[in-house]
Amino acid sequence: MSTDQQYGSPTTAGSTNGLSTAGFVTGLLGALLSWFPIAGIILGILGVVLGGVGVSQGKRTGARTGLGVAGIVLGAIAIVIAVALIAVVASDA
């Protein structure tokens, strides 16, 4: 029995994909750095896009999609906070 047959190939159900992880990381960084609006918006958009692609790939290959969904949610939160902060600062001007 080969190692792949014994432990499963890397693309079996239960594995994660790199784009979901990247979406989570960029979404988390966007949420943490959303107090700097430009960084929050850029990282938030990256988190939403990479998380969405990761979820799509995960559904197609059977990999886990939790980190991708978390990246989408955190990216959206980062965008909302950054845009709200820009609106507050612009209204004072």
Secondary structure as UniProt FT lines:
FT   HELIX           3..7
FT   TURN            10..11
FT   TURN            13..14
FT   HELIX           18..32
FT   TURN            33..35
FT   HELIX           37..61
FT   HELIX           66..92
//
